[in-house]
Amino acid sequence: MAESVYDLLISGEREKGIGILRDLAENENNKDAMYVLGLLYNDASSIRLCSIDDFCLGKNFSNYKKARKIFTQLYQNYNDPRAAYALGEYYDDHWYFSSDYKKAFKYYLFSAEHGVPEAQFNVANMYEHGDGVKKDLTQSVRWYLQCNTTSLCGAGVDGIDDLIDQLTGEQYELAKSLVVNDMNEVDIRITTARQVVSK
């Protein structure tokens, strides 16, 4: 017997899992259920959900509009950093939505400050190259170092030594002092569905 919605989704009982997610999202305002629904809408075409309700636009395209609506609600109503990351992705070279690096940076920064390693990496990269924000190598190094405290990045300074070499000793010390070592890491993957228990 499935213990979580994730079990249902990967075992092929997708409609049952989606039904549970919808019930929890609509009737109990369960943020995890809402987030997973957003992910499913976002990835519907690649995970073959187009035959289910409104998961796709036409026969082949994920319903990105519905996904963005869910992520926007989560961000605005609950300050959900996972949803902020998803919104950042929409403005960062998404084929369906117009790129806006300033908006992408805004959402990524919020997400990064709240523990999403992928966002920390993206913020570091955007500071490094000046995409959507003024180029700032001190902040870039700071966010790469922040990401390095997580399971995602964890490479230490070896991968950013070329950036560190461009900083003064004072700038590098500032970058290191801004790293929050006890920040909780936030998982943005579909495995979040493991937290949503089936009934």
N, C-alpha and C positions, 0 to 999 in steps of 0.2 A: 504494500500500500504506500502510495506517495505521501511523504511527510511535508513537502513544500511545493510551492508552485513551480519552482525550478525543476523538481523531479517530474512533474506533469509535463512541462514544456519539452524536456529532453526525451521523455519516454514516448512522445507522440500524441499525448492527450492534450493537445494545444488548446482546443476550444474549451475544455473543462478548466484548464489553467487560466485562460483569458477570462472566462466567466467569473472565477474567483477573484481575479485582479479587479475586474470592473465593479463587482459587488463591494469589495473592500475600499476601492477608491471613491465610489459614489456614496456609499452609505456610512462609511467609517472614517473618511478622509485619511486613509492610510497612505502616508507619503511614500513608503517603499513600493506599494502596489501602484501608485500613480507613476512613479519613476520608471518602474519596469514596463508599464504600459507605454510610456513615452519611448522607451528603447525599442519595444516591439513595433510600434508604428514607424519609427525611424528606420529600422532594419527589415521591414516586412518583406520587401521584394527579394532580398538575399537569403532570408530564412523561410521562404515559401509560405507566407501568410496571406497572399493576395486573394485567396479563395474565401477568406473569412471577413465578413461584414465590410467595413470601410477602411481596412488596413492598407489598401493601395488605391492610388489614383489611376483609373484605367486598369489594365491587366498586369502592368509591369513596374509601376513606379510606387515606391513607398509613399505613404501619406505623411510627408514631411510637415505639412501645414498642421495636421492634428498633433504630431509629435511636438512641434514648436509651441503650440497652444498649451499642451500639458506642461512642458518645461517652463514656460513663462508663468503659468499659475503657481507652480512649485517655487520658483524663484521669488515672485512677488508676494505670495502669501506665507511662505515658510522659510525664506532665505536659504533655500536648499543649494548647497555648493555643487552637488552633482548636476542639477538642472542648469546652474550658471555655466558649468563647463560645456554642457551640450549646446547652450545658446551661443557660447563663444565659438564653438565649432561651426555653427551656421553662418557666422559672419567672417570666418577665416577660410576663404577659398572653397566654400561649398558650391557645388555645381548648380544647385536649385535656387539658392538665395544669393542676392548681390553681396559681394564682399564689402566689408567695412571694418578695417583693422582697428579703428578706435573703439568701436563697439565690442569687437572680439577681445581686445585687451581689457576693457572694463569687466567683462564677464569672467575672463580667465583670471584676472587679478583677484576678484572676489573669491573665486573658487580656490585659488592658490593660497590665499590668506586663511582659508578654512580647511586646509589639509588635503586637497586633491593633488597628488604628485604629478599627474599629466599636465595639470594647469600650471604647476610650479615650473615645469620644464618649458612650457610654451611661453610663460611670462619671461623667463630668463632669455629665451631665444628672441623674443620681441624686443626686449631691452638691448640685446646684443646687436641687432640689426636695425633698430629704429623703426619697427613696423607697428604703427598705431600709437606710438609713444616716442618721446625723445630718446635717442640713443644714450644709454647710461651703463657703462661697463661695470661700475661698482654694483648697481642693482642687478645687473645680469649675473655677476658672480655670486651675489647674495642668493638669488633664486636657484641657481644651479646647485649651490651648497645646500640650500634648503631641501631641494629634491633629493640630494645625495643622502639625506637622513632617512629616506624611505626605501621600501623594497623595490620600487620601480627603477630608481636611478642608481643608488648605492655604489657608484664607481669611484668615489673619492675625488681628489683634485686632478688625477691624471688626465682626464678628458678635457679639463678646462685650464690646464697650465698655461696655454698660449694667451688666454684672457687675463689670467692672474699676472702674467709677466708685463701686461700693459698697465697695471695699476701701480700706484705708489704704495709703499708699505702702509701708510695711513689709510688709504682707500681700501686696501685688502683687510685691514683690521676692522674697519667699519663694516664691510660686507660680512665678515665672520660674526661680528657682534649682533647683527640683525637676524641671524638664524635662530629659529625657535626650536630647541632640541626636543621638547616634549609635546610637539604638535601631534594631535591624533590624525592618523592617515585615513582618508576617506576613499572607499572603493567605488568606482563608477561602472564596474563591469556588470554584465547580466547576472552574474552569480549573486547579486543583491537579492535576487528572487528566492534564494535559500532562506532569507529572513522572513519571507511571507509564507506562513504556515497554511496549508490547505485544511479545509474543514471536513 
